[in-house]
């Protein structure tokens, strides 16, 4: 069997593929935005499932950057870079800047699927509406 590439490149591709398979690459399927009784985007029904799908592999028990994104309190507390979310200010919120690749660190890392526009829009709307624990 003939290899088409250097051993290092082939190994790196294999490792990337295994990481995505083992850790989940984050879904690219369209989402359904769940709203609360007042019509605001639901943290529990919309935002938390997005975070679990895309962020859990690094921001659960591992708390990369000191950031725990698997609970409302963790999202509001933030990490070493400060708050992940500034209620009412999606542009100033680290989480939005990171997933839109405007702020460092860009998230998720390149070996994983980027968040789709509808997922980013849902997080932006939730923050714009006050980032409620709903």
C-alpha positions in Angstrom: 0.0 0.0 0.0 1.4 3.3 -1.0 1.1 6.4 1.3 0.2 9.8 -0.2 2.0 12.2 2.2 4.6 12.4 4.8 4.2 10.2 7.8 3.9 13.3 10.1 1.0 14.7 8.0 -0.7 11.4 7.8 -0.4 10.9 11.5 -1.7 14.4 12.2 -4.8 13.8 10.0 -5.4 10.5 11.7 -5.2 12.1 15.2 -7.5 14.9 14.1 -10.1 12.5 12.8 -9.9 10.4 15.9 -10.3 13.4 18.2 -13.4 14.6 16.3 -14.9 11.1 16.4 -14.1 10.6 20.1 -15.0 14.0 21.3 -17.8 15.0 19.0 -17.3 17.6 16.4 -20.3 19.7 17.2 -23.4 19.4 15.1 -24.1 21.4 12.0 -27.8 20.5 11.9 -30.3 23.3 12.1 -31.5 24.1 15.6 -34.9 24.8 16.9 -34.9 27.9 19.1 -36.8 27.3 22.3 -38.4 30.4 23.9 -39.7 31.0 27.4 -43.3 32.1 28.1 -42.2 35.7 27.6 -40.8 34.9 24.1 -37.1 35.2 25.1 -34.6 32.6 24.0 -34.3 29.9 26.6 -30.9 29.2 28.2 -32.0 25.7 29.2 -33.8 24.8 26.0 -31.5 26.4 23.4 -28.2 27.8 24.6 -27.2 25.0 27.0 -27.7 22.3 24.4 -25.5 24.3 21.9 -22.8 24.7 24.6 -23.0 21.0 25.4 -22.7 20.0 21.8 -19.7 22.3 20.9 -17.9 23.2 24.2 -18.3 20.2 26.6 -15.1 18.5 25.5 -13.0 21.4 26.9 -15.2 23.4 29.2 -16.7 20.7 31.4 -14.6 19.2 34.2 -11.4 20.2 32.4 -12.4 23.9 32.6 -9.8 25.0 30.0 -9.0 28.6 30.7 -10.9 28.3 34.0 -14.1 28.3 32.0 -17.0 26.0 32.9 -19.8 26.2 30.3 -22.1 23.4 31.4 -24.2 25.5 33.8 -25.8 28.9 33.8 -23.7 29.9 36.8 -20.5 28.8 35.0 -21.4 30.8 31.9 -22.1 33.9 34.0 -19.0 33.5 36.1 -16.6 33.2 33.2 -13.0 32.2 33.3 -9.4 33.5 33.3 -10.4 36.1 30.6 -13.3 37.4 32.6 -17.0 37.0 32.0 -18.0 34.8 29.1 -21.2 36.8 28.7 -22.2 40.4 29.3 -26.0 40.5 29.6 -27.4 42.8 26.9 -24.1 43.1 25.1 -23.5 40.3 22.5 -20.7 42.3 20.8 -18.8 42.7 24.1 -19.3 39.1 25.2 -16.2 36.9 25.0 -18.2 33.8 24.0 -19.6 35.6 20.9 -16.3 37.1 19.9 -14.6 33.7 20.2 -17.1 31.7 18.1 -17.2 34.5 15.5 -13.4 34.4 15.4 -13.2 38.2 16.3 -11.6 37.6 19.8 -8.9 35.3 20.9 -9.0 32.5 21.6 -11.0 31.5 18.5 -13.4 28.7 19.4 -13.9 25.9 18.9 -10.4 24.8 18.0 -10.0 24.2 14.2 -10.1 20.4 14.6 -13.8 20.7 15.6 -16.7 22.0 13.6 -17.4 25.7 14.0 -20.8 26.8 15.3 -23.3 27.4 12.5 -24.8 30.9 11.9 -28.1 29.9 13.5 -26.4 28.7 16.7 -24.4 31.9 16.9 -27.5 33.9 16.3 -29.4 32.1 19.1 -26.6 32.8 21.6 -26.4 36.4 20.4 -30.2 36.8 20.9 -30.1 35.2 24.3 -27.4 37.6 25.4 -29.2 40.6 23.8 -32.3 39.7 25.7 -30.4 39.9 29.0 -28.8 36.4 29.3 -31.6 35.1 31.6 -31.5 31.8 33.5 -34.7 30.6 31.8 
